[in-house]
Amino acid sequence: MKKRVTGIGGLFFKSEDPKASKDWYQKHLGFNTDDYGSTFWWKDKQGNDCSTQWSPFAEKSKYFEPSKKDFMFNYRVENLVELLKELKKEGVTIVGEMQEFEYGKFGWILDNEGNKIELWEPIDAAFK
C-alpha cells in the first residue's frame, strides 16, 4: 500500500460567529477569506500545487458528529478507497459512506478517542 496521509487538508472548527471569525482573520492575519474560509496553496516535493483549507463552522453544525469536539482535522490521502478498506480491516471505525465530488473523494473515521477525522483524496486542479 502507498502512503496513507500525505498532508493536512484542512482545519475545521466551530465558531459562535463564523463570518466574524473570517473577518477577524482576514483583517488581522491577512487570510484571503471566502464563504468557506480560506484556502492556502503550497507545492509538494514533486512540485504539484496542493491546498489546505481553513474553515470556521457554525457552532450548531452537526458535521463533526459523532465526535463531541468542536474541531475536525482533514488529512490529504492517496487512494482513499484502498485506505478505507485497510483501516476497516485494522478495526478502525468508518463513519458514513465515502463521497465523491469534482474536487476529490471524502471518507470519515474515528480515532482512538472518538474524534471524527475527514480523509480527502484531493483533486487540487478543480480549484483553479
N, C-alpha and C positions, 0 to 999 in steps of 0.2 A: 504494500500500500504506500502511496505517495505521502508527502507531508500532510498533516491534518490542518492545524491552524497556521496561516501564513501572515497574519497581522491583525490589527484591531480594525474592525469595520465600522464601529460606531460606539458612542457613549450616549445612552439614553437615560433620562432621569425625570421624575415627576416634579412639577413646579406649581406653586399656587397660582401663578400667572405666567404662562409660557411666553406670551407676547412681551410682557415687561422684562422677562429674563433675556429674551433675544435682543430686545432694545438695549438693555444694560450691557450685555457682552459686545454688542456692536459699537456702542458709544465708548466704552472704557477699555475694551481689549481688541477692538478692530475686527471682530468677526464679520464676515460677509454673510448676513443672515437672509433667509427667505422664509416661506411658510413652514418649512420642515426643520429649520435650524440653520446649520452652517456645514458646508462641505469643505474638507481640507484635501487638497491634491498633493500627491507626492509620487516619487518613482521608486519602484522596487530595484533589486540588484541587477535585473536584466534590462532596466530602463523603461519598463512598462508604466504607463500612467495608472495610478491607483488612487482610491479615495477613502476617506474616513468621515463618517457623519456624526455630528454633534446635534442632539435634539432634545429640547425640553418637551415633556408630555404633560397633558392636563393632570392635575392632582387626582382626579377620579378615574383616570384611564385604567382599563382592565387589561391592557396589552401585556403587562408584566406578569399576570396571573398564570400559574398558581403561586408564584413567588410572593412573599409578603414584603419584599424590599421595594424601595422607591427608585430603584435603578435597574438597568439591564445592560450587559455588555453584548456587543455584536462582534463576532470574530469572523474574519475572512478565512475561507477554507478552500481547499481543492477537492473536486469530485464529491460533492455533498451526498449524492445517492449512496455511494460506496461507504462513505464515512458514517452515515446514519445506520447502515447495516452492521458495520463493525461495532459501533457504540452499543447497538441493541444487543449484539452477541456478548458484549462485555458487561451487560446488566445495567447500562445507563438508561434512565427514564427518558423516553421520547415524548414530547408534548405535541399533540395535534399531528396534522399531515403536512408534508413538505409542500411548499407553494412555489410556483414559478412565474416570473414576470420578465419583461423585456430587459430589466437591469439585473437579473440574476435569480438564483434559487435560494429559498429560505427554509430552514428547519429549526426546531427548538428542542432543547434538552433541559434537564435539571441537573445541577451539580450536586456534590455530596451534602450541601447544606440546604438544598431545595431552592436555590436561586435559578431563575429561568435565564438561559443563555440562548441568544439567537446566533445561528450559524448561517453564513452567507457565502455562496459561491457567486462572486460578482461578475457582471459584465460591465466594466467601467466605461467602455466606449458608448454605452447607452446614455450617459450623462453629458456627452459633448454635443 
